Amino acid sequence: MDDEVMQAIKRKRDASMLRAIELVRDGEAAGVVSTGNTKILVAAGTLRLRTLEGIERPSSRPSSPATKPFHSDRCRRQSGCPRRSSHP
């Protein structure tokens, strides 16, 4: 693993990302979503959680597609919103 990543994990033991991984490890959370450094998230998750039996290396998904487009109230108030007519 990257020396920079390992130093960050050791140096910031109370970082929210590491605390979230510990919550998963302890059964208090089902998963972790982070907008932080992906290298650190994957490395810390691998070190603290290990991989499942039969899984050789971790994987991550950079984004999840939405099943429906999200239109906020602010968007709906604007005349160009495609869902304005169906959603007041």
Secondary structure, 3 states (H helix, E strand, C coil): CCHHHHHHHHHCCCCHHHHHHHHHHCCCCCCCCCCCCHHHHHHHHHHHHCCCCCCCCCCCCCCCCCCCCCCCHHHHHCCCCCCCCCCC
